[in-house]
């Protein structure tokens, strides 16, 4: 079940179990895991206000001109 779960989310299983390490492609040894470089998490804008503004810019300018 652990291996199936790891395959569904494209994850690795950290284990010291030699048998599990040899037959599963989803396992990784602890010493190998600690040697991996840390990756910077992907940044996603919470609210892209510039994009929203430019999408509505013509309408906003028209309304501002009316005021």
BAFI-3210 file (N, C-alpha, C; in Angstrom, 3 decimals, decimal comma, padded with zeros to 6 digits):
// residues 67
n [1|2|3|4|5|6|7|8|9|10|11|12|13|14|15|16|17|18|19|20|21|22|23|24|25|26|27|28|29|30|31|32|33|34|35|36|37|38|39|40|41|42|43|44|45|46|47|48|49|50|51|52|53|54|55|56|57|58|59|60|61|62|63|64|65|66|67]
n.u [000,824|001,963|003,837|002,147|000,755|002,889|003,526|001,281|001,416|003,846|006,106|008,834|009,926|011,405|013,639|015,352|015,317|016,784|015,845|013,475|014,533|015,883|013,965|011,992|011,181|010,486|011,752|014,212|017,350|018,116|020,644|021,178|018,997|019,461|021,636|020,689|020,128|018,470|015,467|014,136|010,948|008,194|006,998|003,875|001,689|-000,534|-002,634|-002,762|-002,528|-001,663|-002,118|-004,890|-005,601|-004,665|-006,259|-008,720|-008,255|-009,014|-011,791|-011,762|-010,378|-012,158|-014,343|-013,128|-012,612|-015,172|-015,866]
n.v [-001,192|001,203|001,582|001,805|004,142|005,976|005,828|006,963|009,672|010,414|010,141|009,504|006,791|006,752|004,561|002,038|-000,582|-003,179|-005,116|-003,964|-001,663|-002,750|-003,906|-002,026|000,812|003,164|003,728|005,129|005,413|006,558|007,935|008,664|010,293|012,459|013,528|014,775|017,730|020,639|021,779|024,794|025,895|026,189|029,357|030,838|033,341|034,795|036,555|037,893|040,954|042,829|041,552|041,294|044,003|044,933|043,402|044,600|047,212|048,957|049,297|050,399|052,813|054,120|054,477|056,096|058,395|059,276|060,161]
n.w [000,000|000,721|-001,299|-003,523|-002,875|-002,960|-005,660|-006,815|-006,170|-007,113|-005,363|-003,059|-000,982|002,068|003,371|005,305|004,820|003,250|001,381|000,440|-000,706|-002,886|-004,619|-005,182|-007,101|-005,976|-003,632|-001,387|000,159|003,491|003,782|001,159|000,653|002,421|001,164|-001,062|-003,006|-001,865|-003,260|-004,501|-003,614|-005,903|-006,812|-006,549|-007,450|-005,133|-005,651|-008,698|-009,270|-011,172|-013,615|-013,485|-013,450|-015,977|-017,616|-017,329|-017,899|-020,159|-019,705|-017,125|-017,534|-019,225|-017,506|-015,550|-017,046|-017,429|-014,902]
ca.u [000,000|002,847|004,408|001,072|000,541|004,027|003,443|000,182|001,778|005,212|006,906|009,831|009,785|012,710|013,689|016,630|015,055|017,585|015,016|012,560|015,345|016,321|012,912|011,049|011,762|010,004|012,451|015,485|018,007|018,229|021,879|021,008|018,016|020,092|022,622|020,028|020,059|017,125|014,946|013,343|009,553|007,662|006,228|002,634|001,070|-001,841|-003,550|-001,971|-003,289|-001,268|-002,823|-006,295|-005,734|-004,499|-007,405|-009,867|-007,758|-009,828|-013,059|-011,469|-010,042|-013,384|-015,126|-012,432|-012,814|-016,552|-015,898]
ca.v [000,000|002,370|001,747|002,287|005,555|006,745|005,893|007,852|011,088|010,571|010,394|008,505|006,210|006,706|003,332|001,348|-001,986|-003,525|-005,822|-002,984|-000,778|-003,406|-004,250|-000,937|002,013|004,333|003,832|005,835|005,216|007,823|008,668|009,244|011,379|013,622|014,084|015,482|019,187|021,179|022,554|025,944|025,670|027,026|030,487|031,113|034,558|034,601|037,333|038,638|042,188|043,478|040,876|041,667|045,403|045,068|042,783|045,513|048,579|049,814|049,620|051,285|054,145|054,715|054,905|057,222|059,555|059,748|060,858]
ca.w [000,000|000,770|-002,637|-004,389|-002,535|-003,469|-007,123|-007,204|-005,993|-007,587|-004,171|-002,684|000,344|002,719|004,147|005,478|004,497|002,066|000,399|-000,145|-001,542|-004,121|-005,578|-005,451|-007,715|-005,235|-002,350|-001,339|001,447|004,240|003,485|-000,178|000,790|003,060|000,245|-002,160|-002,891|-001,638|-004,382|-004,091|-003,992|-006,961|-006,294|-007,258|-006,932|-004,497|-006,490|-009,672|-009,458|-012,427|-014,700|-013,383|-013,837|-017,420|-018,281|-017,242|-018,060|-021,033|-019,031|-015,991|-018,044|-019,731|-016,345|-014,910|-017,882|-017,199|-013,607]
c.u [000,873|003,426|003,364|000,799|001,656|003,951|002,356|000,545|003,212|006,158|007,938|009,555|011,182|012,711|015,106|016,498|015,737|016,752|014,095|013,315|015,712|015,189|011,943|011,756|011,337|010,725|013,766|016,050|018,151|019,495|021,846|020,060|018,660|021,143|022,006|020,031|018,620|016,695|014,068|011,891|009,088|006,809|005,016|002,012|-000,287|-002,906|-002,697|-002,747|-002,927|-002,037|-004,303|-006,516|-005,661|-005,634|-008,580|-009,481|-008,617|-011,150|-012,834|-011,166|-011,277|-014,226|-014,470|-012,605|-014,207|-016,658|-015,202]
c.v [001,263|002,651|002,276|003,765|006,436|006,878|006,854|009,332|011,378|010,935|009,287|008,034|006,118|005,488|002,797|-000,130|-002,350|-004,213|-004,842|-002,045|-001,428|-003,656|-003,116|000,270|003,290|004,535|004,576|005,631|006,554|008,613|009,303|010,444|012,628|014,263|014,852|016,980|019,604|021,962|023,675|025,699|026,649|028,141|030,734|032,347|034,227|035,325|038,178|039,901|042,912|042,866|041,266|043,110|045,549|044,413|043,757|046,969|049,432|050,236|050,615|052,702|054,855|055,265|056,102|058,507|060,132|060,529|062,190]
c.w [000,000|-000,620|-003,614|-004,137|-003,089|-004,985|-007,577|-007,115|-006,418|-006,442|-003,981|-001,260|000,936|003,633|004,249|005,143|003,178|000,986|-000,329|-001,081|-002,876|-005,106|-005,894|-006,045|-006,991|-003,907|-002,499|000,070|002,161|003,909|002,098|-000,119|001,372|002,169|-000,906|-001,921|-002,656|-002,857|-003,839|-004,523|-005,070|-006,341|-007,184|-006,624|-006,327|-005,313|-007,419|-010,052|-010,747|-013,592|-014,680|-013,835|-015,352|-018,198|-018,356|-017,478|-018,992|-020,371|-017,896|-016,479|-018,577|-018,559|-015,631|-015,707|-017,674|-015,898|-013,749]
res [x|x|x|x|x|x|x|x|x|x|x|x|x|x|x|x|x|x|x|x|x|x|x|x|x|x|x|x|x|x|x|x|x|x|x|x|x|x|x|x|x|x|x|x|x|x|x|x|x|x|x|x|x|x|x|x|x|x|x|x|x|x|x|x|x|x|x]
***
